[in-house]
Amino acid sequence: MRRRPVNSASVKSVGYDVASGTLELEYVNGSTYQYYEVPQPTYAALLAAPSIGNYVNTQIKPYFDFAEV
């Protein structure tokens, strides 16, 4: 999945697959996780969030299944 770099202290890059709703996050520590069935508006809100790390912790991690890639 193609990812784009983001300005965040905890997240290095973000990718999204519209067809499957898979959100892929590469963290600054080198780990990469995929979050499943994430709606497109949630992805858009992530990119627009003032703090990407805070948004991930409050709006992504608690609600979506995930796996380390």
ABEGO torsion letter per residue (X at the ends): XBBBBBBBAABABBBBBAAAGBBBBBBAAGBBBBBBGBBAAAAAAAAABABAAAAAAAAAAAABBBBBX
